[in-house]
Amino acid sequence: MCLINIAEGDNMELKKVGTEIFLLPAVELAPKLLGKLLCRCVDGNIIKARITEAEAYSGEEDTACHAHKGKTPRAGILWRRGGTSYVYLCYGMHEMFNVVSGLEDEPGAVLIRGVTGYSGPGRVTKAMKIDRSLNGDDMTVSDRLWVEDDGTEYKYHTSPRVGIDYATEEYRLKPWRFIADIN
């Protein structure tokens, strides 16, 4: 299994990512998250996995972004300050995890599509035990969900985002899916 389980009592120096990186626009933040460690504390154990794939969703004009339909009860969280977790249910069965990006009142987010050993946003949340109880957590101070930086960086390639057939062609074709080159 590629997830790293660490007992809470282990003496491991945390390198939690601070607010500054999350204030970047989604298209800039997504590639910077590649190689970072997504961390989740569950029942006193810390689960860590390296982020390998991310997609950017940027503002109300992006017809693939939940902000496109305005400040709805579900999507309103996108107007918060970057670093807020956005977890929602998709197709009534898959929980999806996004990191809100940018400044407050400038909606955007990065969907985490893959971590080491798991490809697909539903598989990521299942493996990392991320659910809607984490929706709205400030990841810069949370002891339940955060991102760490140990200096690992990946080269990457881009492609159009997937699963957004409802978006206009302009936004379907944007190369806002960032995939780590780890082979």
JOZIHU-V610378 format. One record per pair of residues at least 6 apart in sequence whose C-alpha atoms are under 6 Angstrom apart, sorted by the first residue. I is the first residue (numbers start at 1). GAP is how many residues later the second one is. If there is no record, write none. Layout:
# JOZIHU-V610378
i & gap
I & GAP
I & GAP
This chain:
# JOZIHU-V610378
i & gap
2 & 115
3 & 45
3 & 46
4 & 43
4 & 44
5 & 41
5 & 42
6 & 39
6 & 40
7 & 38
8 & 36
8 & 37
15 & 133
15 & 134
16 & 131
16 & 132
17 & 130
17 & 131
18 & 122
22 & 60
22 & 61
22 & 79
23 & 59
23 & 78
23 & 79
23 & 80
24 & 78
25 & 76
25 & 77
26 & 30
26 & 32
26 & 75
26 & 82
26 & 83
26 & 84
27 & 29
30 & 24
30 & 26
30 & 80
31 & 147
34 & 17
34 & 18
35 & 15
35 & 16
35 & 117
35 & 118
35 & 119
36 & 14
36 & 15
36 & 112
36 & 113
37 & 11
37 & 12
37 & 13
37 & 110
37 & 111
38 & 10
38 & 11
38 & 109
39 & 8
39 & 9
39 & 106
39 & 107
39 & 108
40 & 6
40 & 7
40 & 104
40 & 105
41 & 103
49 & 66
49 & 67
50 & 65
50 & 66
51 & 64
52 & 62
52 & 63
52 & 128
53 & 60
53 & 61
53 & 125
53 & 126
54 & 57
54 & 58
54 & 59
54 & 123
54 & 124
55 & 55
55 & 56
55 & 121
55 & 122
56 & 54
56 & 120
57 & 8
57 & 51
57 & 52
58 & 50
59 & 8
59 & 48
59 & 49
60 & 7
60 & 8
61 & 7
63 & 104
64 & 103
66 & 9
78 & 22
78 & 29
78 & 30
79 & 25
79 & 26
79 & 27
79 & 28
80 & 24
81 & 22
81 & 23
82 & 18
82 & 19
82 & 20
83 & 16
83 & 17
83 & 55
83 & 56
84 & 15
84 & 16
84 & 52
84 & 53
84 & 54
84 & 55
85 & 13
85 & 14
85 & 50
85 & 51
85 & 52
86 & 11
86 & 12
86 & 13
86 & 49
86 & 50
87 & 9
87 & 10
87 & 45
87 & 48
88 & 7
88 & 8
89 & 6
94 & 28
95 & 27
96 & 25
96 & 26
98 & 11
98 & 12
98 & 13
98 & 14
99 & 10
99 & 11
100 & 8
100 & 9
101 & 7
101 & 8
113 & 7
113 & 8
114 & 6
118 & 6
139 & 6
139 & 7
154 & 26
155 & 25
155 & 26
156 & 23
156 & 24
156 & 25
157 & 21
157 & 22
158 & 17
158 & 19
158 & 20
159 & 16
159 & 18
160 & 13
160 & 14
160 & 15
160 & 16
160 & 17
161 & 15
161 & 16
